[in-house]
Amino acid sequence: MTMQEMVTFYNKLAGAHKYLVGFVHDGKVYYVIVSFAELVSFLKLDRAPSKRGGFAKLRVRLNAEQRYALVHSGRALVLGEAEMLEADAHYNKGENFEKAVTELLAGERWEKDSKPFWECGDVRLDGEEIQVKLDNAELTNEKVLSRRLAMLAAA
């Protein structure tokens, strides 16, 4: 599957069409809410190790210029100090980020779940489903997309 095919299929399947993207800049965690079109400019094609199947993956990866531009334009807002990403050792940085977003921005108690991206976003803000991703997070992969498309075709 090409990167363009993965992007297209992901967008068609997604339960949320806004994205809250977080990143670290100068020791602070920033976030910005973007549309899918803007999110695409942050996506990079990656591959799983051959031991794990070697399938293609889409990752959210902001480069230094993108992070700098978002911070200095005022679009990116500070969520907290970078240490918040390691606040709870039971969770990885992405989960700690999602927890902080849910509790600080949505004012709700966060609980880890495994709902697929086609059902809903990770958080609901101002009545909208929003997918939460920290810089370097996997958005989706070829294996997940292929399985979901096969399930839909069989239905």
Summary of the structure (lengths in Angstrom):
residues: 155
radius of gyration: 15.7
end to end distance: 21.9
largest distance: 48.8
contacts: 434
relative contact order: 0.23
helix: 39%
strand: 29%
